[in-house]
Amino acid sequence: MNLLKRAHDIATSGRPVAVLRIAGVRGSAPREQGAMMLVTRDGILGSIGGGTLEWKALAEAQRLLDRGPSRHVSRYLLGPDLGQCCGGQVEVMTEVFQASNIHLLHTSEVSVPRRLYLFGAGHVGKALVLTLAPTDFDIVWCDPRPQAFPSHLPGNVTPRDDQDVVSVLAAAPAGSLALVMSHSHALDLAILDASLRNSNIAATGLIGSATKRARFESRLAAAGVPAERIAALICPIGIGGIRSKRPEAIAISTAAQVLALDESLKLAEVSEPMVPEKRAAIT
C-alpha cells in the first residue's frame, strides 16, 4: 500500500499519524532518500532503516504525536554512538498530521503504482501474485478461465476473466509492464503481439525457454511487430543463478527481475530535465 495514501486515510479517520521520511543522506546509510515510515499511537508501517536510528526516530515521532500537527527535522550520525557502522549522516523529517491539517499532505507526492499485467493463473502465476502482494504494483491478473483464480486475492490485485484477454491491454497506462504465462502458446503469442505493439507497455516478459523465444520471434516478425520491440522482449524471465523449476522459485526470481526493472524505469523517468524526485511508497 502507498504509505502516503495510508497516512491520509488514518488522519481522516480521526487518528493522528506521523510521517517519517529520509530527507537527506550523506555517505553510507541503511536506506535511501525518500524512504518512509508511518507512526501512530498503536503501531508502525514501513521502515527508514531499522536499528538504533529507527528506534530513536520512532521515539521522537511518538513524542511529537502528543503535540499535534508539527514538522521537525532531526540529524543522526551513523557512528558508534548509535551502534551503527554505516558512517554516514541521515536527516529524518517527521510531520504529524490529523484531520485538521491533512490537506497539507501533498497529494502530488502520492506516487501512482506501476501497472503490471499478469497473464495466466497457473501455478507460477499464483505464486508470483503472492510474492508481489507486499509490493506497490497495481496488478491486473488476466485469465479467461474464471475458475482458475483463487477465492482470496491480495489487495493490490484485480482479476480479469475477459474471454478476449488481449483487449485488456488497450487501457494500459504509460509505463506498464506485462508478464505472459498463459495456459496456451497460441494465447501467449496473441498477447505478446498486442503488448509489443502497445507503446504504453514499457517492458514485456514471457515465461519459457530460449527455443520458445526464437519460435515466437519469427512469428512476431512475420506478423509485422517492430524489430526493436521484439528484441526488447524478456524471455526467459527471472534473474540468473536460480535453476529450480519450482513455481515458487520461478516466482521469486521473476519478482526480483520485475523490481529491478521498476527501479531502472524510475531512474529513467527522473533523468529527464530536472524534476522533483519521484518517491515510491514502501508497503
C-alpha positions as CSV (number, residue, x, y, z in Angstrom):
1,M,0.0,0.0,0.0
2,N,1.1,3.5,-0.7
3,L,2.2,4.9,2.6
4,L,1.1,8.5,1.9
5,K,-2.3,7.4,0.9
6,R,-2.4,5.3,4.1
7,A,-1.4,8.3,6.2
8,H,-4.2,10.3,4.6
9,D,-6.7,7.5,5.4
10,I,-5.5,7.3,9.0
11,A,-5.7,11.1,9.6
12,T,-9.1,11.5,8.0
13,S,-10.4,8.7,10.3
14,G,-9.6,10.9,13.3
15,R,-6.3,9.4,14.4
16,P,-3.0,11.4,14.4
17,V,-0.2,9.9,12.2
18,A,3.4,10.8,12.0
19,V,5.0,10.6,8.5
20,L,8.8,10.0,8.8
21,R,11.0,10.4,5.7
22,I,14.6,10.2,5.0
23,A,15.0,13.8,3.8
24,G,18.8,13.7,3.2
25,V,21.7,11.3,3.1
26,R,25.4,11.9,3.2
27,G,27.8,8.9,2.9
28,S,26.6,5.4,3.7
29,A,23.2,4.8,5.2
30,P,20.8,1.8,5.6
31,R,18.0,3.5,3.5
32,E,17.9,5.9,0.6
33,Q,16.5,9.4,0.4
34,G,12.7,9.2,0.3
35,A,12.4,6.1,2.4
36,M,9.4,6.4,4.6
37,M,7.5,5.0,7.6
38,L,4.3,5.9,9.4
39,V,3.9,6.0,13.2
40,T,0.6,6.0,15.1
41,R,0.0,5.6,18.8
42,D,-0.6,1.8,18.3
43,G,1.8,0.8,15.5
44,I,4.2,1.5,12.6
45,L,4.2,0.9,8.9
46,G,7.3,0.8,6.7
47,S,10.9,1.4,7.7
48,I,13.6,4.0,7.5
49,G,16.4,1.6,8.1
50,G,16.0,-0.2,11.4
51,G,18.5,-0.3,14.2
52,T,19.1,2.5,16.7
53,L,18.4,5.1,14.1
54,E,14.9,3.9,13.6
55,W,14.4,3.4,17.3
56,K,15.3,7.0,18.1
57,A,13.3,8.4,15.2
58,L,10.3,6.3,16.4
59,A,10.6,7.7,20.0
60,E,10.8,11.2,18.6
61,A,7.7,10.6,16.4
62,Q,5.7,9.3,19.4
63,R,6.6,12.4,21.4
64,L,5.5,14.6,18.5
65,L,2.2,12.8,18.1
66,D,1.2,14.1,21.6
67,R,1.9,17.7,20.5
68,G,-0.4,17.8,17.5
69,P,0.3,18.9,13.9
70,S,4.0,19.8,13.5
71,R,7.1,19.3,11.4
72,H,10.6,18.5,12.8
73,V,13.9,17.6,11.2
74,S,16.5,15.5,13.1
75,R,20.0,14.7,12.1
76,Y,21.7,11.4,13.0
77,L,25.4,10.5,12.7
78,L,25.5,6.7,11.9
79,G,28.5,6.0,14.1
80,P,29.4,4.3,17.4
81,D,27.0,6.5,19.4
82,L,24.1,4.8,17.6
83,G,25.7,1.4,17.5
84,Q,25.8,1.6,13.7
85,C,28.9,1.5,11.5
86,C,27.5,2.9,8.2
87,G,29.5,6.1,8.8
88,G,27.1,8.4,7.1
89,Q,24.7,11.1,8.2
90,V,20.9,11.0,7.8
91,E,18.3,13.7,8.1
92,V,14.8,12.5,9.2
93,M,11.8,14.8,8.6
94,T,8.8,14.0,10.9
95,E,5.5,15.5,10.1
96,V,2.4,15.0,12.2
97,F,-1.0,15.0,10.5
98,Q,-4.5,14.9,11.8
99,A,-7.9,15.7,10.2
100,S,-7.4,19.4,10.7
101,N,-4.2,19.6,8.6
102,I,-4.3,16.6,6.4
103,H,-4.8,18.9,3.4
104,L,-1.2,19.8,3.7
105,L,-0.1,16.3,2.8
106,H,0.6,17.0,-0.9
107,T,-1.4,14.5,-2.9
108,S,1.0,15.1,-5.8
109,E,3.6,13.1,-3.8
110,V,1.4,10.1,-3.7
111,S,3.1,8.0,-6.4
112,V,0.8,6.1,-8.8
113,P,1.7,2.4,-8.5
114,R,3.1,0.9,-11.7
115,R,0.5,-1.3,-13.5
116,L,1.6,-4.9,-14.0
117,Y,-0.5,-7.1,-16.3
118,L,0.0,-10.7,-15.4
119,F,-1.5,-13.2,-18.0
120,G,-2.0,-16.6,-16.6
121,A,-3.4,-18.0,-13.4
122,G,-1.4,-21.2,-13.4
123,H,1.0,-22.4,-10.7
124,V,3.6,-19.8,-11.5
125,G,1.1,-17.0,-11.8
126,K,-0.4,-17.9,-8.4
127,A,3.0,-18.0,-6.8
128,L,4.0,-14.7,-8.4
129,V,0.9,-12.9,-7.2
130,L,1.6,-14.0,-3.6
131,T,5.3,-12.9,-4.0
132,L,4.3,-9.5,-5.3
133,A,1.5,-9.0,-2.8
134,P,3.5,-6.8,-0.3
135,T,4.7,-4.5,-3.2
136,D,3.2,-1.4,-4.6
137,F,2.4,-2.8,-8.0
138,D,-1.1,-2.4,-9.3
139,I,-1.6,-6.0,-10.6
140,V,-4.2,-6.8,-13.2
141,W,-4.4,-10.6,-13.3
142,C,-5.8,-11.9,-16.6
143,D,-7.1,-15.4,-17.4
144,P,-10.2,-16.3,-19.5
145,R,-10.9,-19.2,-17.1
146,P,-12.7,-17.6,-14.0
147,Q,-12.3,-20.9,-12.1
148,A,-8.5,-20.5,-12.3
149,F,-8.4,-17.6,-9.8
150,P,-8.2,-18.4,-6.0
151,S,-11.1,-17.2,-3.9
152,H,-9.0,-14.8,-1.9
153,L,-6.7,-12.2,-3.6
154,P,-4.2,-9.7,-2.3
155,G,-5.4,-6.1,-2.1
156,N,-3.2,-4.9,-5.0
157,V,-4.7,-7.5,-7.4
158,T,-7.6,-7.1,-9.8
159,P,-8.8,-10.3,-11.5
160,R,-10.0,-10.1,-15.2
161,D,-11.6,-13.1,-16.8
162,D,-12.4,-11.5,-20.1
163,Q,-12.6,-14.1,-22.8
164,D,-10.7,-11.7,-25.0
165,V,-7.9,-11.1,-22.5
166,V,-5.8,-9.3,-25.2
167,S,-8.2,-6.4,-25.2
168,V,-7.4,-5.6,-21.5
169,L,-4.1,-4.1,-22.7
170,A,-5.9,-1.4,-24.7
171,A,-6.4,0.6,-21.4
172,A,-2.8,0.2,-20.2
173,P,-1.4,3.4,-18.7
174,A,2.1,4.6,-19.7
175,G,4.9,2.7,-18.1
176,S,3.0,-0.5,-17.6
177,L,4.7,-3.9,-17.5
178,A,3.3,-7.2,-18.9
179,L,4.2,-10.8,-18.0
180,V,2.9,-13.6,-20.2
181,M,2.5,-17.1,-18.8
182,S,-0.9,-18.3,-20.0
183,H,-2.2,-21.9,-20.4
184,S,-1.9,-21.7,-24.2
185,H,1.0,-20.9,-26.5
186,A,-1.4,-19.5,-29.1
187,L,-2.8,-17.2,-26.5
188,D,0.7,-16.3,-25.4
189,L,1.5,-15.3,-28.9
190,A,-1.6,-13.1,-29.3
191,I,-0.9,-11.3,-26.0
192,L,2.7,-10.7,-27.0
193,D,1.7,-9.3,-30.3
194,A,-0.6,-6.8,-28.6
195,S,1.8,-6.0,-25.8
196,L,4.8,-5.4,-28.0
197,R,2.8,-3.1,-30.3
198,N,1.5,-1.0,-27.4
199,S,3.8,1.9,-26.7
200,N,2.4,2.2,-23.1
201,I,3.9,-1.2,-22.2
202,A,7.4,-0.4,-21.1
203,A,8.5,-4.0,-20.9
204,T,7.1,-7.4,-21.8
205,G,8.3,-10.7,-20.3
206,L,7.5,-14.2,-21.5
207,I,7.9,-17.4,-19.5
208,G,9.7,-20.1,-21.5
209,S,13.0,-21.2,-23.0
210,A,15.3,-19.7,-25.5
211,T,13.8,-22.1,-28.1
212,K,10.3,-20.8,-27.4
213,R,11.6,-17.3,-27.7
214,A,13.2,-18.0,-31.1
215,R,10.0,-19.5,-32.4
216,F,7.9,-16.6,-31.2
217,E,10.3,-14.0,-32.5
218,S,10.0,-15.4,-36.1
219,R,6.2,-15.4,-35.8
220,L,6.0,-11.9,-34.4
221,A,8.3,-10.6,-37.1
222,A,6.2,-12.2,-39.8
223,A,3.2,-10.5,-38.3
224,G,4.8,-7.1,-38.6
225,V,5.8,-6.4,-35.0
226,P,8.6,-3.8,-35.0
227,A,12.0,-5.5,-34.7
228,E,13.2,-3.2,-31.9
229,R,10.2,-4.2,-29.8
230,I,10.8,-7.9,-30.5
231,A,14.4,-7.5,-29.5
232,A,13.4,-6.0,-26.2
233,L,11.2,-9.0,-25.2
234,I,12.4,-10.5,-21.9
235,C,12.5,-14.3,-22.3
236,P,13.4,-16.4,-20.4
237,I,12.2,-14.3,-17.4
238,G,13.8,-14.2,-14.0
239,I,17.2,-13.4,-12.7
240,G,20.2,-15.6,-13.3
241,G,21.6,-18.2,-10.9
242,I,18.3,-19.8,-9.9
243,R,18.0,-23.2,-11.6
244,S,15.0,-24.6,-9.7
245,K,11.8,-25.1,-11.8
246,R,9.5,-25.0,-8.8
247,P,6.8,-22.4,-9.2
248,E,7.8,-20.6,-6.0
249,A,11.4,-20.3,-7.1
250,I,10.4,-19.0,-10.6
251,A,8.1,-16.5,-8.9
252,I,10.8,-15.2,-6.6
253,S,13.3,-15.0,-9.5
254,T,10.8,-13.2,-11.7
255,A,9.7,-10.8,-8.9
256,A,13.3,-9.8,-8.3
257,Q,13.7,-9.0,-12.0
258,V,10.4,-7.0,-12.0
259,L,11.5,-5.0,-9.0
260,A,14.9,-4.3,-10.7
261,L,13.1,-3.3,-13.9
262,D,10.8,-1.0,-12.0
263,E,13.8,0.8,-10.3
264,S,15.5,1.2,-13.7
265,L,12.4,2.7,-15.2
266,K,12.0,5.1,-12.3
267,L,15.6,6.3,-12.8
268,A,14.9,6.8,-16.5
269,E,11.8,8.8,-15.6
270,V,13.6,11.2,-13.4
271,S,16.7,11.5,-15.6
272,E,14.7,13.7,-17.9
273,P,15.1,17.5,-17.4
274,M,15.4,18.2,-13.7
275,V,12.2,17.3,-11.9
276,P,11.4,16.6,-8.2
277,E,12.5,13.1,-7.1
278,K,9.7,10.6,-7.5
279,R,9.4,8.6,-4.4
280,A,8.0,5.1,-4.4
281,A,5.9,4.3,-1.3
282,I,7.1,1.2,0.6
283,T,4.5,-1.2,1.7
